[in-house]
Amino acid sequence: MERAMPSSLSVGNGPRTADVVARNESSASGVSWAAVIAGALAASALSLVLLALGAGLGLSAVSPWSNTGASASAVGIAAVVWLILAQILASAMGGYLAGRLRTKWTTIHTDEVYFRDTAHGLLAWATGLVVTAALLTSAATTMVGGATPTTASAGPTEYLLGLLFRGDRSVGSQDDAMSRGEAATILANALRHKALPPADQSYLGQMVAGKTGLNQADAEKRVSQVFVQTQQAADAARRAAGDLSLCLFFALLAGAFVASYSATIGGRQRDDVKESGETSVINRGI
């Protein structure tokens, strides 16, 4: 139910309190940045805690051995659900604090109070998102920078290059690192153009033949097979990145809504507590 705001208030022979407050509020900002920052920090901290908990639960459920532990699809679904749940919980906490701790507005309409509380929740969510993203980006950069060359180069591409040059090591005289680097460059260019030019296929076939002892025809056939597998790996990575982006979008959208709504709850509770205190003081004075 909408509460009517008093137009004036006086005690004794003093000035009208509502008029004084109105003049003070007219020159003040409608954003309580202290409350926004407090809510954002709380949301960021809770988000990191929940992400760490989810990562721990996920690692405990995964097994490196086949037919044991949770399946990859089950782990993926659980990760998506946990990501959305963590975003909702953290955003609810940050939005509620931003609304509960903000400055009380005594002379503005109830609809304006609702709008400002919603804006405080949204600002707390946005600020917390920026802080969390900065922390996660810094951590990821540190881990990548501290990785050894072997760890950094591990992955499907390195494995496929190994398949390309697999054979009798005593046949070729060219350095493995140089050969793999040149082959990786040629395959990357072919992936960008979605086709392996005949000249590049013939050249890679010569490299493979000289390194493995295969004849030219079999070497070019191996090159074609590895290129197809590289395309499949690239498509799988692209689809996984797209699915992750969609999940992040829905999680962040849910977080923005929950933070905005939670701020209205916190602001309404703060105003109710404050108003009951003021009423008792005025009644005692009268």
FILONU-497635 format. One line per 3 residues: number of its first residue (from 1); for each residue x, y, z of N, C-alpha, C. Coordinates in nm, 2 decimals. Layout:
<pts>
NUM = X Y Z X Y Z X Y Z; ...
</pts>
This chain:
<pts>
1 = 0.09 -0.12 0.00 0.00 0.00 0.00 0.09 0.12 0.00; 0.05 0.22 -0.08 0.14 0.34 -0.09 0.12 0.43 0.03; 0.23 0.47 0.09 0.23 0.56 0.21 0.23 0.70 0.17
4 = 0.15 0.78 0.22 0.15 0.93 0.19 0.26 0.99 0.27; 0.34 1.07 0.20 0.45 1.14 0.27 0.40 1.27 0.33; 0.43 1.31 0.45 0.38 1.43 0.51 0.45 1.55 0.45
7 = 0.37 1.66 0.42 0.42 1.78 0.36 0.49 1.87 0.45; 0.46 1.86 0.58 0.53 1.94 0.68 0.53 1.88 0.82; 0.62 1.92 0.90 0.62 1.86 1.04 0.69 1.97 1.13
10 = 0.63 1.99 1.24 0.68 2.10 1.33 0.67 2.05 1.47; 0.76 2.08 1.56 0.76 2.04 1.70 0.79 2.17 1.78; 0.70 2.21 1.86 0.72 2.34 1.93 0.71 2.46 1.84
13 = 0.80 2.55 1.86 0.81 2.67 1.78 0.92 2.67 1.68; 0.98 2.55 1.66 1.10 2.54 1.57 1.05 2.54 1.42; 1.15 2.54 1.33 1.11 2.55 1.19 1.05 2.41 1.14
16 = 0.98 2.42 1.03 0.92 2.30 0.98 1.02 2.20 0.93; 1.03 2.09 0.99 1.13 1.99 0.96 1.13 1.94 0.82; 1.01 1.91 0.76 1.00 1.86 0.62 1.05 1.96 0.52
19 = 1.03 2.09 0.55 1.08 2.19 0.45 1.23 2.20 0.45; 1.29 2.18 0.57 1.44 2.18 0.58 1.50 2.06 0.51; 1.44 1.95 0.54 1.49 1.82 0.48 1.47 1.83 0.33
22 = 1.36 1.89 0.28 1.34 1.90 0.13 1.45 1.98 0.07; 1.48 2.09 0.13 1.59 2.18 0.08 1.72 2.11 0.08; 1.75 2.03 0.18 1.87 1.95 0.19 1.88 1.84 0.08
25 = 1.77 1.77 0.06 1.77 1.66 -0.03 1.77 1.71 -0.18; 1.72 1.83 -0.20 1.72 1.88 -0.34 1.85 1.90 -0.40; 1.95 1.92 -0.32 2.09 1.94 -0.37 2.18 1.82 -0.35
28 = 2.12 1.71 -0.30 2.20 1.59 -0.28 2.18 1.49 -0.39; 2.28 1.40 -0.41 2.27 1.30 -0.51 2.17 1.19 -0.48; 2.10 1.14 -0.57 2.01 1.03 -0.55 2.07 0.90 -0.53
31 = 2.20 0.89 -0.54 2.28 0.76 -0.53 2.36 0.76 -0.41; 2.34 0.66 -0.32 2.42 0.64 -0.20 2.54 0.54 -0.24; 2.65 0.60 -0.29 2.76 0.52 -0.34 2.82 0.43 -0.23
34 = 2.82 0.48 -0.11 2.87 0.39 0.00 2.79 0.26 0.01; 2.66 0.27 0.00 2.58 0.15 0.00 2.60 0.06 -0.12; 2.62 0.13 -0.24 2.64 0.06 -0.36 2.77 -0.02 -0.36
37 = 2.88 0.05 -0.31 3.01 -0.02 -0.30 3.01 -0.13 -0.20; 2.94 -0.11 -0.09 2.93 -0.22 0.01 2.86 -0.34 -0.04; 2.75 -0.32 -0.11 2.68 -0.43 -0.17 2.76 -0.50 -0.28
40 = 2.83 -0.42 -0.36 2.92 -0.48 -0.47 3.03 -0.56 -0.41; 3.10 -0.52 -0.31 3.20 -0.59 -0.25 3.15 -0.72 -0.19; 3.03 -0.71 -0.12 2.98 -0.84 -0.06 2.94 -0.94 -0.17
43 = 2.88 -0.89 -0.28 2.84 -0.97 -0.39 2.97 -1.04 -0.46; 3.07 -0.96 -0.47 3.20 -1.02 -0.53 3.26 -1.12 -0.44; 3.26 -1.10 -0.31 3.32 -1.19 -0.22 3.24 -1.32 -0.22
46 = 3.11 -1.31 -0.21 3.03 -1.43 -0.21 3.03 -1.51 -0.34; 3.04 -1.43 -0.45 3.05 -1.50 -0.58 3.18 -1.58 -0.59; 3.29 -1.52 -0.55 3.42 -1.60 -0.55 3.42 -1.72 -0.46
49 = 3.35 -1.71 -0.34 3.34 -1.82 -0.25 3.26 -1.93 -0.31; 3.15 -1.90 -0.37 3.06 -2.00 -0.44 3.13 -2.06 -0.56; 3.20 -1.98 -0.63 3.28 -2.04 -0.75 3.38 -2.14 -0.70
52 = 3.45 -2.10 -0.59 3.55 -2.19 -0.54 3.49 -2.32 -0.49; 3.37 -2.31 -0.42 3.30 -2.43 -0.37 3.26 -2.51 -0.49; 3.20 -2.45 -0.59 3.16 -2.53 -0.71 3.27 -2.60 -0.78
55 = 3.39 -2.53 -0.79 3.50 -2.59 -0.85 3.55 -2.71 -0.77; 3.55 -2.70 -0.64 3.59 -2.81 -0.55 3.50 -2.93 -0.56; 3.36 -2.90 -0.57 3.27 -3.01 -0.58 3.28 -3.08 -0.72
58 = 3.31 -3.00 -0.82 3.32 -3.05 -0.96 3.44 -3.14 -0.97; 3.56 -3.10 -0.91 3.68 -3.17 -0.92 3.67 -3.30 -0.84; 3.59 -3.30 -0.73 3.58 -3.42 -0.65 3.49 -3.52 -0.72
61 = 3.40 -3.48 -0.82 3.31 -3.57 -0.89 3.37 -3.62 -1.01; 3.48 -3.56 -1.06 3.54 -3.60 -1.19 3.65 -3.70 -1.16; 3.66 -3.81 -1.24 3.76 -3.91 -1.23 3.84 -3.91 -1.36
64 = 3.98 -3.93 -1.36 4.05 -3.94 -1.48 4.03 -4.08 -1.55; 3.97 -4.17 -1.48 3.95 -4.31 -1.53 3.82 -4.32 -1.60; 3.81 -4.39 -1.70 3.68 -4.41 -1.77 3.59 -4.49 -1.69
67 = 3.46 -4.47 -1.71 3.35 -4.54 -1.65 3.35 -4.53 -1.50; 3.41 -4.42 -1.45 3.41 -4.39 -1.30 3.38 -4.24 -1.29; 3.31 -4.21 -1.18 3.28 -4.07 -1.15 3.16 -4.02 -1.24
70 = 3.14 -3.89 -1.23 3.03 -3.83 -1.31 3.07 -3.82 -1.46; 2.97 -3.83 -1.54 2.99 -3.82 -1.69 3.02 -3.67 -1.72; 3.08 -3.65 -1.84 3.11 -3.52 -1.88 2.98 -3.43 -1.90
73 = 2.87 -3.49 -1.95 2.75 -3.42 -1.97 2.69 -3.38 -1.84; 2.69 -3.47 -1.74 2.64 -3.44 -1.61 2.72 -3.33 -1.54; 2.85 -3.34 -1.55 2.93 -3.23 -1.49 2.90 -3.10 -1.56
76 = 2.88 -3.10 -1.69 2.86 -2.97 -1.76 2.72 -2.91 -1.72; 2.62 -2.99 -1.71 2.49 -2.94 -1.66 2.50 -2.89 -1.52; 2.57 -2.97 -1.43 2.58 -2.92 -1.29 2.66 -2.79 -1.29
79 = 2.76 -2.77 -1.37 2.83 -2.65 -1.37 2.75 -2.53 -1.41; 2.66 -2.55 -1.51 2.57 -2.44 -1.56 2.47 -2.40 -1.45; 2.41 -2.51 -1.39 2.32 -2.48 -1.28 2.38 -2.41 -1.16
82 = 2.50 -2.45 -1.13 2.58 -2.39 -1.02 2.62 -2.24 -1.05; 2.65 -2.22 -1.17 2.69 -2.08 -1.22 2.57 -1.99 -1.20; 2.46 -2.03 -1.25 2.34 -1.95 -1.24 2.30 -1.93 -1.09
85 = 2.30 -2.04 -1.01 2.27 -2.03 -0.87 2.36 -1.94 -0.79; 2.49 -1.95 -0.82 2.59 -1.86 -0.75 2.57 -1.72 -0.79; 2.54 -1.69 -0.91 2.51 -1.55 -0.96 2.39 -1.50 -0.89
88 = 2.28 -1.58 -0.87 2.16 -1.53 -0.81 2.18 -1.50 -0.66; 2.25 -1.59 -0.59 2.27 -1.58 -0.45 2.36 -1.45 -0.42; 2.47 -1.44 -0.50 2.56 -1.33 -0.48 2.49 -1.20 -0.51
91 = 2.42 -1.19 -0.62 2.35 -1.07 -0.66 2.24 -1.03 -0.56; 2.17 -1.13 -0.50 2.07 -1.11 -0.40 2.13 -1.05 -0.28; 2.24 -1.10 -0.23 2.31 -1.04 -0.12 2.35 -0.90 -0.14
94 = 2.42 -0.87 -0.26 2.47 -0.74 -0.29 2.35 -0.64 -0.30; 2.25 -0.68 -0.37 2.14 -0.59 -0.39 2.06 -0.55 -0.26; 2.04 -0.65 -0.18 1.98 -0.63 -0.05 2.06 -0.53 0.04
97 = 2.19 -0.55 0.04 2.27 -0.46 0.12 2.27 -0.32 0.07; 2.27 -0.31 -0.06 2.27 -0.18 -0.13 2.14 -0.10 -0.09; 2.03 -0.18 -0.09 1.90 -0.11 -0.06 1.89 -0.09 0.09
100 = 1.93 -0.18 0.17 1.92 -0.16 0.32 2.01 -0.05 0.38; 2.13 -0.04 0.32 2.22 0.06 0.38 2.22 0.20 0.31; 2.13 0.22 0.21 2.13 0.35 0.15 2.07 0.46 0.23
103 = 2.09 0.58 0.19 2.04 0.69 0.27 1.88 0.70 0.26; 1.82 0.74 0.36 1.67 0.75 0.36 1.63 0.87 0.29; 1.53 0.86 0.20 1.47 0.97 0.14 1.33 1.00 0.20
106 = 1.31 1.11 0.26 1.19 1.14 0.33 1.09 1.22 0.26; 1.12 1.29 0.16 1.02 1.38 0.10 0.99 1.35 -0.05; 1.03 1.23 -0.10 1.00 1.20 -0.24 0.89 1.09 -0.24
109 = 0.83 1.08 -0.36 0.72 0.99 -0.38 0.76 0.85 -0.37; 0.67 0.76 -0.33 0.70 0.62 -0.32 0.74 0.56 -0.44; 0.69 0.60 -0.56 0.73 0.54 -0.69 0.88 0.58 -0.71
112 = 0.92 0.70 -0.68 1.06 0.74 -0.70 1.15 0.66 -0.60; 1.11 0.64 -0.48 1.18 0.55 -0.39 1.21 0.41 -0.45; 1.10 0.36 -0.51 1.11 0.22 -0.57 1.21 0.23 -0.68
115 = 1.20 0.33 -0.77 1.30 0.34 -0.88 1.44 0.35 -0.83; 1.46 0.43 -0.73 1.60 0.45 -0.68 1.65 0.33 -0.61; 1.57 0.25 -0.54 1.61 0.13 -0.48 1.65 0.03 -0.59
118 = 1.57 0.02 -0.70 1.60 -0.06 -0.81 1.73 -0.03 -0.88; 1.75 0.10 -0.89 1.88 0.15 -0.95 2.00 0.12 -0.86; 1.98 0.13 -0.73 2.09 0.09 -0.64 2.13 -0.06 -0.65
121 = 2.03 -0.14 -0.66 2.06 -0.28 -0.68 2.13 -0.31 -0.81; 2.09 -0.24 -0.92 2.15 -0.26 -1.05 2.29 -0.21 -1.05; 2.32 -0.10 -0.98 2.45 -0.04 -0.97 2.54 -0.13 -0.89
124 = 2.49 -0.19 -0.78 2.57 -0.28 -0.70 2.60 -0.41 -0.78; 2.51 -0.46 -0.86 2.54 -0.58 -0.94 2.64 -0.54 -1.04; 2.63 -0.43 -1.11 2.73 -0.39 -1.22 2.87 -0.37 -1.16
127 = 2.88 -0.30 -1.04 3.01 -0.28 -0.98 3.07 -0.41 -0.93; 2.99 -0.50 -0.87 3.04 -0.63 -0.83 3.09 -0.71 -0.95; 3.02 -0.70 -1.06 3.05 -0.78 -1.18 3.19 -0.73 -1.23
130 = 3.21 -0.60 -1.23 3.34 -0.55 -1.28 3.45 -0.59 -1.19; 3.43 -0.59 -1.06 3.53 -0.63 -0.96 3.56 -0.78 -0.97; 3.46 -0.86 -0.98 3.48 -1.01 -1.00 3.55 -1.04 -1.13
133 = 3.51 -0.97 -1.24 3.58 -1.00 -1.37 3.73 -0.96 -1.36; 3.76 -0.85 -1.29 3.90 -0.80 -1.28 3.98 -0.90 -1.20; 3.92 -0.95 -1.09 3.99 -1.05 -1.01 4.02 -1.18 -1.09
136 = 3.91 -1.23 -1.15 3.93 -1.35 -1.23 4.03 -1.34 -1.34; 4.02 -1.22 -1.41 4.12 -1.20 -1.52 4.26 -1.20 -1.47; 4.28 -1.13 -1.36 4.42 -1.12 -1.30 4.47 -1.26 -1.26
139 = 4.38 -1.34 -1.20 4.42 -1.47 -1.16 4.45 -1.56 -1.28; 4.37 -1.55 -1.39 4.39 -1.63 -1.51 4.52 -1.59 -1.58; 4.55 -1.46 -1.58 4.67 -1.41 -1.64 4.80 -1.46 -1.56
142 = 4.79 -1.46 -1.43 4.90 -1.51 -1.35 4.92 -1.66 -1.37; 4.82 -1.74 -1.38 4.83 -1.88 -1.40 4.89 -1.91 -1.54; 4.84 -1.84 -1.64 4.89 -1.86 -1.78 5.04 -1.82 -1.79
145 = 5.07 -1.70 -1.72 5.21 -1.66 -1.73 5.31 -1.75 -1.66; 5.26 -1.81 -1.55 5.35 -1.90 -1.47 5.35 -2.04 -1.52; 5.28 -2.07 -1.63 5.27 -2.21 -1.68 5.40 -2.24 -1.75
148 = 5.45 -2.36 -1.74 5.57 -2.40 -1.81 5.54 -2.42 -1.96; 5.64 -2.42 -2.05 5.61 -2.44 -2.19 5.54 -2.57 -2.22; 5.57 -2.67 -2.15 5.50 -2.80 -2.17 5.35 -2.79 -2.14
151 = 5.32 -2.73 -2.03 5.18 -2.72 -1.99 5.11 -2.62 -2.09; 5.17 -2.51 -2.12 5.10 -2.42 -2.21 5.08 -2.47 -2.35; 5.16 -2.56 -2.40 5.15 -2.61 -2.53 5.06 -2.74 -2.54
154 = 5.02 -2.79 -2.42 4.94 -2.91 -2.42 4.80 -2.89 -2.47; 4.75 -2.98 -2.55 4.61 -2.96 -2.60 4.59 -3.04 -2.72; 4.47 -3.03 -2.78 4.44 -3.10 -2.91 4.53 -3.07 -3.02
157 = 4.57 -2.94 -3.04 4.66 -2.90 -3.15 4.79 -2.97 -3.14; 4.85 -2.98 -3.03 4.98 -3.04 -3.01 4.97 -3.19 -3.03; 4.86 -3.25 -2.99 4.84 -3.39 -3.01 4.82 -3.42 -3.16
160 = 4.75 -3.34 -3.23 4.73 -3.36 -3.37 4.86 -3.34 -3.45; 4.94 -3.25 -3.41 5.07 -3.23 -3.47 5.16 -3.36 -3.45; 5.14 -3.42 -3.33 5.21 -3.54 -3.30 5.17 -3.65 -3.39
163 = 5.04 -3.66 -3.42 4.99 -3.76 -3.51 5.05 -3.74 -3.65; 5.06 -3.61 -3.69 5.11 -3.58 -3.82 5.25 -3.63 -3.85; 5.34 -3.62 -3.75 5.48 -3.65 -3.76 5.51 -3.79 -3.69
166 = 5.41 -3.86 -3.66 5.44 -3.99 -3.59 5.50 -4.09 -3.69; 5.61 -4.15 -3.65 5.68 -4.24 -3.74 5.82 -4.28 -3.69; 5.91 -4.32 -3.78 6.05 -4.35 -3.75 6.13 -4.23 -3.73
169 = 6.17 -4.20 -3.60 6.24 -4.08 -3.57 6.38 -4.07 -3.63; 6.43 -4.19 -3.68 6.57 -4.19 -3.73 6.57 -4.15 -3.88; 6.45 -4.13 -3.94 6.45 -4.10 -4.08 6.48 -3.96 -4.11
172 = 6.40 -3.87 -4.04 6.42 -3.73 -4.07 6.53 -3.66 -4.00; 6.58 -3.56 -4.05 6.69 -3.48 -3.99 6.65 -3.34 -3.95; 6.52 -3.30 -3.98 6.48 -3.17 -3.95 6.43 -3.16 -3.80
175 = 6.46 -3.05 -3.74 6.42 -3.04 -3.59 6.27 -3.05 -3.57; 6.23 -3.13 -3.47 6.09 -3.15 -3.44 6.02 -3.02 -3.42; 6.07 -2.93 -3.33 6.01 -2.80 -3.30 5.99 -2.72 -3.42
178 = 6.09 -2.71 -3.51 6.07 -2.63 -3.63 5.97 -2.69 -3.72; 5.97 -2.82 -3.74 5.87 -2.88 -3.82 5.73 -2.86 -3.77; 5.71 -2.88 -3.64 5.57 -2.87 -3.59 5.53 -2.72 -3.59
181 = 5.62 -2.63 -3.57 5.58 -2.49 -3.57 5.54 -2.45 -3.71; 5.61 -2.49 -3.81 5.57 -2.46 -3.95 5.44 -2.53 -3.99; 5.43 -2.65 -3.95 5.30 -2.73 -3.98 5.18 -2.66 -3.91
184 = 5.20 -2.62 -3.78 5.09 -2.55 -3.71 5.05 -2.42 -3.78; 5.15 -2.35 -3.83 5.12 -2.22 -3.90 5.03 -2.25 -4.03; 5.07 -2.35 -4.10 5.00 -2.39 -4.23 4.86 -2.44 -4.19
187 = 4.84 -2.52 -4.09 4.71 -2.57 -4.06 4.62 -2.45 -4.00; 4.68 -2.36 -3.93 4.60 -2.25 -3.88 4.55 -2.16 -3.99; 4.64 -2.14 -4.09 4.60 -2.06 -4.21 4.49 -2.14 -4.29
190 = 4.50 -2.27 -4.29 4.40 -2.35 -4.36 4.26 -2.34 -4.29; 4.27 -2.34 -4.16 4.14 -2.33 -4.08 4.08 -2.20 -4.10; 4.15 -2.09 -4.11 4.09 -1.96 -4.14 4.02 -1.96 -4.27
193 = 4.08 -2.02 -4.37 4.02 -2.03 -4.51 3.93 -2.14 -4.53; 3.92 -2.23 -4.42 3.83 -2.35 -4.43 3.86 -2.45 -4.54; 3.99 -2.44 -4.58 4.03 -2.54 -4.68 4.18 -2.54 -4.68
196 = 4.24 -2.66 -4.72 4.38 -2.68 -4.73 4.42 -2.67 -4.87; 4.49 -2.56 -4.91 4.53 -2.55 -5.05 4.62 -2.67 -5.10; 4.61 -2.71 -5.22 4.68 -2.82 -5.27 4.84 -2.80 -5.26
199 = 4.88 -2.68 -5.28 5.03 -2.66 -5.26 5.07 -2.68 -5.12; 4.99 -2.63 -5.02 5.03 -2.66 -4.88 5.02 -2.80 -4.84; 4.92 -2.87 -4.90 4.90 -3.01 -4.87 5.02 -3.09 -4.93
202 = 5.07 -3.06 -5.04 5.18 -3.12 -5.10 5.31 -3.09 -5.02; 5.32 -2.97 -4.97 5.44 -2.93 -4.90 5.44 -3.00 -4.76; 5.33 -3.01 -4.70 5.32 -3.08 -4.57 5.34 -3.23 -4.59
205 = 5.30 -3.28 -4.70 5.32 -3.42 -4.74 5.47 -3.45 -4.75; 5.54 -3.36 -4.81 5.69 -3.38 -4.82 5.75 -3.37 -4.68; 5.71 -3.28 -4.60 5.76 -3.28 -4.46 5.74 -3.41 -4.39
208 = 5.61 -3.46 -4.40 5.58 -3.58 -4.33 5.65 -3.70 -4.38; 5.66 -3.70 -4.52 5.74 -3.81 -4.58 5.88 -3.82 -4.54; 5.94 -3.70 -4.53 6.08 -3.69 -4.49 6.10 -3.72 -4.35
211 = 6.00 -3.70 -4.26 6.02 -3.72 -4.12 5.98 -3.87 -4.08; 5.88 -3.92 -4.15 5.83 -4.05 -4.11 5.87 -4.17 -4.19; 5.92 -4.14 -4.31 5.95 -4.25 -4.40 5.83 -4.30 -4.49
214 = 5.72 -4.23 -4.48 5.61 -4.27 -4.57 5.63 -4.22 -4.71; 5.56 -4.28 -4.81 5.57 -4.23 -4.94 5.48 -4.10 -4.95; 5.49 -4.03 -5.06 5.43 -3.90 -5.08 5.27 -3.91 -5.07
217 = 5.22 -4.02 -5.14 5.07 -4.03 -5.14 5.02 -4.06 -5.00; 5.08 -4.15 -4.92 5.04 -4.18 -4.79 5.06 -4.06 -4.70; 5.17 -3.99 -4.72 5.19 -3.87 -4.63 5.08 -3.76 -4.66
220 = 5.04 -3.74 -4.78 4.94 -3.64 -4.81 4.80 -3.69 -4.76; 4.78 -3.82 -4.76 4.66 -3.87 -4.70 4.65 -3.85 -4.55; 4.77 -3.87 -4.49 4.77 -3.84 -4.34 4.75 -3.69 -4.32
223 = 4.80 -3.60 -4.40 4.78 -3.46 -4.38 4.63 -3.43 -4.39; 4.57 -3.49 -4.49 4.42 -3.46 -4.51 4.34 -3.51 -4.38; 4.38 -3.62 -4.33 4.31 -3.68 -4.21 4.33 -3.59 -4.09
226 = 4.45 -3.54 -4.07 4.48 -3.46 -3.96 4.41 -3.32 -3.97; 4.40 -3.27 -4.09 4.33 -3.14 -4.11 4.19 -3.16 -4.08; 4.12 -3.27 -4.12 3.98 -3.29 -4.09 3.96 -3.30 -3.94
229 = 4.05 -3.37 -3.87 4.04 -3.38 -3.72 4.07 -3.24 -3.66; 4.15 -3.16 -3.71 4.18 -3.02 -3.66 4.05 -2.94 -3.68; 3.98 -2.95 -3.79 3.86 -2.88 -3.81 3.75 -2.92 -3.71
232 = 3.74 -3.05 -3.69 3.64 -3.10 -3.59 3.67 -3.05 -3.45; 3.80 -3.04 -3.41 3.84 -2.99 -3.28 3.81 -2.84 -3.27; 3.83 -2.77 -3.38 3.80 -2.62 -3.38 3.65 -2.60 -3.37
235 = 3.57 -2.68 -3.44 3.43 -2.66 -3.43 3.38 -2.70 -3.29; 3.43 -2.80 -3.23 3.39 -2.84 -3.10 3.42 -2.72 -3.00; 3.54 -2.67 -3.01 3.58 -2.55 -2.92 3.49 -2.43 -2.95
238 = 3.46 -2.41 -3.07 3.37 -2.29 -3.10 3.23 -2.31 -3.04; 3.17 -2.44 -3.05 3.04 -2.46 -3.00 3.05 -2.45 -2.84; 3.15 -2.50 -2.78 3.17 -2.49 -2.64 3.17 -2.35 -2.59
241 = 3.25 -2.27 -2.66 3.26 -2.12 -2.63 3.12 -2.06 -2.65; 3.05 -2.09 -2.75 2.92 -2.03 -2.77 2.82 -2.07 -2.66; 2.82 -2.20 -2.62 2.73 -2.25 -2.51 2.77 -2.18 -2.38
244 = 2.90 -2.16 -2.35 2.94 -2.09 -2.23 2.90 -1.95 -2.23; 2.91 -1.88 -2.35 2.86 -1.74 -2.36 2.71 -1.73 -2.33; 2.63 -1.82 -2.38 2.49 -1.82 -2.36 2.46 -1.84 -2.21
247 = 2.53 -1.93 -2.15 2.50 -1.96 -2.01 2.54 -1.84 -1.92; 2.65 -1.78 -1.96 2.69 -1.65 -1.88 2.59 -1.54 -1.90; 2.53 -1.53 -2.02 2.43 -1.43 -2.05 2.31 -1.45 -1.96
250 = 2.26 -1.57 -1.96 2.14 -1.59 -1.87 2.17 -1.58 -1.73; 2.29 -1.62 -1.68 2.32 -1.61 -1.54 2.34 -1.46 -1.50; 2.40 -1.38 -1.58 2.42 -1.24 -1.55 2.28 -1.17 -1.56
253 = 2.20 -1.21 -1.65 2.07 -1.14 -1.66 1.98 -1.17 -1.54; 1.99 -1.30 -1.49 1.92 -1.33 -1.37 1.98 -1.26 -1.25; 2.11 -1.24 -1.25 2.17 -1.17 -1.14 2.13 -1.03 -1.13
256 = 2.12 -0.96 -1.25 2.08 -0.82 -1.25 1.94 -0.80 -1.20; 1.85 -0.89 -1.24 1.71 -0.89 -1.20 1.70 -0.91 -1.05; 1.77 -1.01 -1.00 1.76 -1.04 -0.86 1.82 -0.93 -0.77
259 = 1.93 -0.87 -0.81 1.99 -0.77 -0.74 1.90 -0.64 -0.73; 1.83 -0.61 -0.84 1.74 -0.50 -0.84 1.62 -0.52 -0.75; 1.57 -0.64 -0.76 1.45 -0.67 -0.68 1.49 -0.68 -0.53
262 = 1.60 -0.74 -0.50 1.65 -0.75 -0.36 1.67 -0.61 -0.30; 1.72 -0.52 -0.38 1.74 -0.38 -0.33 1.61 -0.31 -0.29; 1.50 -0.34 -0.36 1.37 -0.28 -0.32 1.33 -0.34 -0.19
265 = 1.35 -0.47 -0.17 1.32 -0.53 -0.04 1.40 -0.47 0.08; 1.53 -0.46 0.06 1.61 -0.40 0.16 1.58 -0.25 0.19; 1.55 -0.17 0.08 1.51 -0.04 0.10 1.38 -0.02 0.18
268 = 1.28 -0.11 0.14 1.15 -0.10 0.21 1.16 -0.14 0.36; 1.24 -0.24 0.39 1.26 -0.27 0.53 1.33 -0.16 0.60; 1.43 -0.10 0.54 1.50 0.01 0.61 1.41 0.13 0.64
271 = 1.32 0.16 0.54 1.23 0.27 0.57 1.13 0.24 0.67; 1.08 0.11 0.68 0.98 0.07 0.78 1.04 0.08 0.92; 1.17 0.04 0.94 1.23 0.05 1.07 1.25 0.19 1.11
274 = 1.30 0.28 1.02 1.32 0.42 1.05 1.20 0.49 1.08; 1.09 0.47 1.00 0.97 0.54 1.03 0.90 0.50 1.16; 0.91 0.38 1.20 0.86 0.34 1.33 0.93 0.41 1.44
277 = 1.06 0.42 1.43 1.14 0.49 1.53 1.10 0.64 1.54; 1.09 0.71 1.42 1.05 0.85 1.42 0.91 0.87 1.48; 0.82 0.78 1.45 0.68 0.79 1.50 0.68 0.79 1.66
280 = 0.76 0.70 1.72 0.76 0.69 1.86 0.82 0.81 1.92; 0.93 0.87 1.86 0.99 0.99 1.91 0.89 1.11 1.91; 0.82 1.12 1.80 0.73 1.23 1.78 0.62 1.22 1.88
283 = 0.57 1.10 1.90 0.46 1.08 1.99 0.50 1.12 2.13; 0.62 1.08 2.17 0.67 1.12 2.31 0.69 1.27 2.32; 0.73 1.33 2.21 0.75 1.48 2.22 0.62 1.55 2.23
286 = 0.52 1.50 2.16 0.39 1.56 2.17 0.32 1.54 2.30
</pts>
